[in-house]
Amino acid sequence: MEAALAEQGEDTPAQPGSLRYIARQLLIRAADETAAAREIGDRLDGKPAQAIVGGDEDDPAINVVTRIERAIVNASDRDS
């Protein structure tokens, strides 16, 4: 909500100390501080996924493939 208001150039209606007020202050700091900008990015877009790598530094990334299969059978039918 605060990001949308800030983008429109509107002031926050939040009271000092509230979560919305803190969010607005973080948005203001993000213009000058990399850590604040990273925090906002993590909250809005989510943290980047961690790469899955092999056991050694020279190992390529491990591709994980999962297959989930559901089979519905009739227990009284011998052909199931």
DSSP file (Angstrom, degrees, kcal/mol; ACC not computed):
  #  RESIDUE AA STRUCTURE BP1 BP2  ACC     N-H-->O    O-->H-N    N-H-->O    O-->H-N    TCO  KAPPA ALPHA  PHI   PSI    X-CA   Y-CA   Z-CA
    1    1 A M     >        0   0    0      0, 0.0     4,-2.3     0, 0.0     5,-0.2   0.000 360.0 360.0 360.0 -42.1    0.0    0.0    0.0
    2    2 A E  H  >  +     0   0    0      1,-0.2     4,-2.7     2,-0.2     5,-0.2   0.872 360.0  53.8 -69.5 -35.4    2.8    2.4    0.9
    3    3 A A  H  > S+     0   0    0      2,-0.2     4,-2.1     1,-0.2    -1,-0.2   0.908 110.1  48.1 -63.9 -40.5    4.7    1.6   -2.3
    4    4 A A  H  > S+     0   0    0      2,-0.2     4,-1.5     1,-0.2    -2,-0.2   0.918 113.5  46.5 -66.6 -43.4    1.6    2.5   -4.4
    5    5 A L  H  <>S+     0   0    0     -4,-2.3     5,-2.6     1,-0.2     4,-0.4   0.917 112.7  49.8 -64.0 -42.8    1.0    5.7   -2.4
    6    6 A A  H ><5S+     0   0    0     -4,-2.7     3,-1.1     1,-0.2    -1,-0.2   0.889 107.6  54.3 -64.0 -38.3    4.7    6.7   -2.8
    7    7 A E  H 3<5S+     0   0    0     -4,-2.1    -1,-0.2     1,-0.3    -2,-0.2   0.849 109.4  47.9 -63.9 -33.7    4.6    6.0   -6.5
    8    8 A Q  T 3<5S-     0   0    0     -4,-1.5    -1,-0.3    -5,-0.1    -2,-0.2   0.493 117.9-115.0 -84.2  -4.0    1.6    8.4   -6.8
    9    9 A G  T < 5 +     0   0    0     -3,-1.1     2,-0.3    -4,-0.4    -3,-0.2   0.687  67.6 142.4  79.7  18.2    3.4   11.0   -4.7
   10   10 A E      < -     0   0    0     -5,-2.6    -1,-0.3    -6,-0.2    -2,-0.1  -0.653  51.0-115.9 -94.7 149.8    1.0   10.9   -1.9
   11   11 A D        -     0   0    0     -2,-0.3    -1,-0.1     1,-0.1    -5,-0.0  -0.393  36.3-100.6 -75.7 158.3    1.8   11.1    1.8
   12   12 A T        -     0   0    0      1,-0.1    -1,-0.1    -2,-0.1   -10,-0.0  -0.593  16.5-155.0 -80.3 140.3    1.2    8.2    4.2
   13   13 A P        +     0   0    0      0, 0.0    -1,-0.1     0, 0.0     8,-0.1   0.455  60.1 117.9 -87.2  -0.4   -1.9    8.3    6.4
   14   14 A A        -     0   0    0      1,-0.1    -2,-0.1     6,-0.1     3,-0.1  -0.316  66.7-120.4 -73.6 148.5   -0.1    6.0    8.9
   15   15 A Q    >   -     0   0    0      1,-0.1     3,-2.2    -2,-0.0     6,-0.4  -0.612  41.5 -89.8 -82.3 143.5    0.7    6.9   12.4
   16   16 A P  T 3  S+     0   0    0      0, 0.0    -1,-0.1     0, 0.0     3,-0.1  -0.276 115.3  28.3 -53.7 135.9    4.3    6.9   13.5
   17   17 A G  T 3  S+     0   0    0      1,-0.4     2,-0.1    -3,-0.1    -2,-0.0   0.160  93.0 119.2  96.4 -17.9    5.3    3.5   14.9
   18   18 A S  S <> S-     0   0    0     -3,-2.2     4,-2.3     1,-0.1    -1,-0.4  -0.369  77.6-112.4 -77.5 161.9    2.8    1.6   12.8
   19   19 A L  H  > S+     0   0    0      1,-0.2     4,-2.4     2,-0.2     5,-0.1   0.879 118.7  52.4 -61.6 -39.1    3.9   -1.0   10.3
   20   20 A R  H  > S+     0   0    0      2,-0.2     4,-2.1     1,-0.2    -1,-0.2   0.891 108.6  50.5 -64.3 -38.9    2.7    1.2    7.4
   21   21 A Y  H  > S+     0   0    0     -6,-0.4     4,-2.3     2,-0.2    -2,-0.2   0.918 110.6  49.0 -64.6 -42.8    4.7    4.1    8.7
   22   22 A I  H  X S+     0   0    0     -4,-2.3     4,-2.1     1,-0.2    -2,-0.2   0.899 109.3  52.9 -62.8 -40.8    7.8    1.9    9.0
   23   23 A A  H  X S+     0   0    0     -4,-2.4     4,-2.0     1,-0.2    -1,-0.2   0.902 108.8  49.5 -61.5 -41.0    7.3    0.6    5.5
   24   24 A R  H  X S+     0   0    0     -4,-2.1     4,-2.2     2,-0.2    -2,-0.2   0.911 109.4  51.4 -64.5 -42.2    7.2    4.2    4.2
   25   25 A Q  H  X S+     0   0    0     -4,-2.3     4,-2.2     1,-0.2    -1,-0.2   0.877 108.9  51.4 -63.1 -36.5   10.4    5.1    6.1
   26   26 A L  H  X S+     0   0    0     -4,-2.1     4,-1.8     2,-0.2    -1,-0.2   0.892 108.1  52.1 -66.0 -39.6   12.1    2.1    4.5
   27   27 A L  H  X S+     0   0    0     -4,-2.0     4,-0.5     2,-0.2    -2,-0.2   0.897 109.5  49.5 -62.2 -40.0   10.9    3.2    1.1
   28   28 A I  H >< S+     0   0    0     -4,-2.2     3,-1.0     1,-0.2     4,-0.3   0.919 112.3  47.2 -65.1 -43.9   12.4    6.7    1.7
   29   29 A R  H >X S+     0   0    0     -4,-2.2     4,-2.3     1,-0.2     3,-1.7   0.795  97.6  72.6 -67.9 -28.0   15.7    5.1    2.8
   30   30 A A  H 3< S+     0   0    0     -4,-1.8    -1,-0.2     1,-0.3     7,-0.2   0.728  84.0  68.1 -63.1 -21.4   15.8    2.8   -0.2
   31   31 A A  T << S+     0   0    0     -3,-1.0    -1,-0.3    -4,-0.5    -2,-0.2   0.811 119.0  19.0 -65.9 -28.1   16.6    5.8   -2.5
   32   32 A D  T <4 S+     0   0    0     -3,-1.7     2,-0.5    -4,-0.3    -2,-0.2   0.608 116.4  67.5-116.2 -18.9   20.1    6.1   -0.8
   33   33 A E     X  -     0   0    0     -4,-2.3     4,-2.0     1,-0.1     5,-0.2  -0.922  56.6-157.4-117.9 124.9   20.7    2.7    0.9
   34   34 A T  H  > S+     0   0    0     -2,-0.5     4,-2.7     1,-0.2     5,-0.2   0.883  95.7  56.2 -62.6 -40.0   21.3   -0.5   -0.9
   35   35 A A  H  > S+     0   0    0      1,-0.2     4,-2.1     2,-0.2    -1,-0.2   0.899 108.3  47.3 -62.3 -40.4   20.3   -2.6    2.1
   36   36 A A  H  > S+     0   0    0      2,-0.2     4,-2.1    -7,-0.2    -6,-0.2   0.904 112.2  49.9 -67.8 -40.3   16.9   -0.9    2.3
   37   37 A A  H  X S+     0   0    0     -4,-2.0     4,-2.4    -8,-0.2    -2,-0.2   0.903 110.7  50.1 -63.9 -40.5   16.4   -1.3   -1.5
   38   38 A R  H  X S+     0   0    0     -4,-2.7     4,-2.5     2,-0.2    -2,-0.2   0.903 108.8  52.4 -64.0 -41.3   17.2   -5.0   -1.2
   39   39 A E  H  X S+     0   0    0     -4,-2.1     4,-1.8     2,-0.2    -1,-0.2   0.912 110.3  47.6 -61.6 -43.1   14.8   -5.5    1.7
   40   40 A I  H  X S+     0   0    0     -4,-2.1     4,-2.7     2,-0.2     5,-0.3   0.924 111.5  50.6 -64.4 -43.8   12.0   -3.9   -0.3
   41   41 A G  H  X>S+     0   0    0     -4,-2.4     4,-2.7     1,-0.2     5,-0.7   0.901 109.5  50.8 -60.3 -41.1   12.8   -6.1   -3.3
   42   42 A D  H  X5S+     0   0    0     -4,-2.5     4,-0.7     3,-0.2    -1,-0.2   0.861 114.0  45.1 -64.7 -35.6   12.8   -9.2   -1.1
   43   43 A R  H  <5S+     0   0    0     -4,-1.8    -2,-0.2    -5,-0.2    -1,-0.2   0.882 121.2  36.2 -76.4 -38.7    9.4   -8.2    0.3
   44   44 A L  H  <5S+     0   0    0     -4,-2.7    -2,-0.2    -5,-0.2    -3,-0.2   0.905 135.2  19.4 -82.4 -42.6    7.7   -7.3   -3.0
   45   45 A D  H  <5S-     0   0    0     -4,-2.7    -3,-0.2    -5,-0.3    -2,-0.2   0.566 107.1-116.0-106.1 -11.6    9.3   -9.8   -5.4
   46   46 A G     << -     0   0    0     -4,-0.7    -3,-0.2    -5,-0.7    -1,-0.1   0.078  41.0 -63.6  88.4 154.2   10.5  -12.5   -3.0
   47   47 A K        -     0   0    0     -5,-0.2     3,-0.1     1,-0.1     2,-0.0  -0.432  61.8 -98.8 -71.4 147.3   14.0  -13.6   -2.3
   48   48 A P        -     0   0    0      0, 0.0    -1,-0.1     0, 0.0     2,-0.1  -0.378  45.3-100.4 -65.5 146.2   15.8  -15.2   -5.3
   49   49 A A        -     0   0    0      1,-0.1     2,-0.3    -3,-0.1    -3,-0.0  -0.392  35.9-116.0 -67.6 141.9   15.9  -19.0   -5.2
   50   50 A Q        -     0   0    0     -2,-0.1     2,-0.1    -3,-0.1    -1,-0.1  -0.640  31.7-115.1 -80.3 134.2   19.1  -20.5   -4.0
   51   51 A A        -     0   0    0     -2,-0.3     2,-0.6     1,-0.1    -1,-0.1  -0.410  19.3-134.2 -68.7 142.2   20.9  -22.5   -6.6
   52   52 A I        +     0   0    0     10,-0.2    10,-1.1    -2,-0.1     2,-0.3  -0.893  34.2 178.4 -98.0 118.3   21.2  -26.3   -6.0
   53   53 A V  B     -A   61   0A   0     -2,-0.6     8,-0.2     8,-0.3     4,-0.1  -0.744  27.7 -98.5-120.1 166.9   24.8  -27.3   -6.7
   54   54 A G        -     0   0    0      6,-0.5    -1,-0.2     5,-0.4     7,-0.1   0.062  47.0 -88.6 -71.7-172.7   26.8  -30.6   -6.5
   55   55 A G  S    S+     0   0    0      3,-0.0     2,-0.2     2,-0.0    -1,-0.1   0.821 107.0  47.5 -72.1 -33.1   29.1  -31.7   -3.7
   56   56 A D  S >  S-     0   0    0      4,-0.1     3,-0.8     1,-0.1    -2,-0.2  -0.646  88.2-112.7-107.7 165.7   32.2  -30.0   -5.1
   57   57 A E  T 3  S+     0   0    0      1,-0.2    -3,-0.1    -2,-0.2    -1,-0.1   0.814 117.6  50.9 -64.5 -29.4   32.9  -26.6   -6.4
   58   58 A D  T 3  S+     0   0    0      2,-0.0    -1,-0.2     0, 0.0    -3,-0.0   0.575  86.3 106.1 -86.3  -9.4   33.5  -28.0   -9.9
   59   59 A D  S <  S-     0   0    0     -3,-0.8    -5,-0.4     1,-0.1     3,-0.1  -0.455  72.4-121.5 -70.7 140.7   30.3  -30.0  -10.0
   60   60 A P        -     0   0    0      0, 0.0    -6,-0.5     0, 0.0    -4,-0.1  -0.291  43.7 -75.4 -72.7 167.2   27.5  -28.6  -12.2
   61   61 A A  B     -A   53   0A   0     -8,-0.2     2,-0.5     1,-0.1    -8,-0.3  -0.314  49.0-118.4 -61.3 145.3   24.1  -27.7  -10.8
   62   62 A I        -     0   0    0    -10,-1.1     2,-0.6    -3,-0.1   -10,-0.2  -0.766  19.1-141.6 -89.6 126.6   21.9  -30.7  -10.0
   63   63 A N        -     0   0    0     -2,-0.5     2,-0.6     2,-0.0   -10,-0.0  -0.798  15.1-156.8 -88.5 121.9   18.7  -30.8  -12.0
   64   64 A V        -     0   0    0     -2,-0.6     2,-0.5     2,-0.0   -12,-0.0  -0.887  12.8-179.3-104.3 120.8   15.9  -32.0   -9.7
   65   65 A V        -     0   0    0     -2,-0.6     2,-0.4     2,-0.0    -2,-0.0  -0.980   3.5-172.1-120.7 128.0   12.9  -33.6  -11.5
   66   66 A T        -     0   0    0     -2,-0.5     2,-0.5     2,-0.0    -2,-0.0  -0.960   5.6-166.3-122.1 137.0    9.9  -34.8   -9.5
   67   67 A R        -     0   0    0     -2,-0.4     2,-0.5     2,-0.0    -2,-0.0  -0.986   0.9-169.0-123.8 125.7    7.0  -36.8  -10.8
   68   68 A I        -     0   0    0     -2,-0.5     2,-0.4     2,-0.0    -2,-0.0  -0.961  10.0-175.8-113.4 125.4    3.9  -37.3   -8.8
   69   69 A E        -     0   0    0     -2,-0.5     2,-0.5     2,-0.0    -2,-0.0  -0.967  11.6-160.6-125.9 137.8    1.4  -39.8  -10.1
   70   70 A R        -     0   0    0     -2,-0.4     2,-0.5     2,-0.0    -2,-0.0  -0.972   7.1-171.6-120.0 122.3   -2.0  -40.6   -8.7
   71   71 A A        -     0   0    0     -2,-0.5     2,-0.6     2,-0.0    -2,-0.0  -0.960   6.0-161.2-116.7 123.5   -3.6  -43.9   -9.7
   72   72 A I        +     0   0    0     -2,-0.5     2,-0.3     2,-0.0    -2,-0.0  -0.908  18.8 175.6-105.5 122.3   -7.2  -44.5   -8.8
   73   73 A V        -     0   0    0     -2,-0.6     2,-0.7     3,-0.0     3,-0.1  -0.873  34.4-123.9-125.9 157.0   -8.2  -48.2   -8.8
   74   74 A N    >   -     0   0    0     -2,-0.3     3,-1.5     1,-0.1     6,-0.3  -0.903  19.4-154.7 -98.9 112.5  -11.2  -50.2   -8.0
   75   75 A A  T 3  S+     0   0    0     -2,-0.7    -1,-0.1     1,-0.3     5,-0.0   0.775  92.5  53.7 -61.7 -27.9  -10.1  -52.8   -5.4
   76   76 A S  T 3  S+     0   0    0     -3,-0.1     2,-0.6     3,-0.0    -1,-0.3   0.616  91.8  84.9 -84.8 -10.8  -12.9  -55.2   -6.3
   77   77 A D    X   -     0   0    0     -3,-1.5     3,-1.5     1,-0.1    -3,-0.1  -0.828  66.3-156.5 -93.3 117.5  -12.1  -55.1  -10.1
   78   78 A R  T 3  S+     0   0    0     -2,-0.6    -1,-0.1     1,-0.3    -3,-0.0   0.729  91.5  59.0 -67.0 -21.3   -9.3  -57.6  -10.9
   79   79 A D  T 3         0   0    0      1,-0.2    -1,-0.3    -3,-0.0    -3,-0.0   0.529 360.0 360.0 -84.6  -5.2   -8.3  -55.7  -14.0
   80   80 A S    <         0   0    0     -3,-1.5    -1,-0.2    -6,-0.3    -2,-0.1   0.483 360.0 360.0 -75.4 360.0   -7.5  -52.5  -12.0
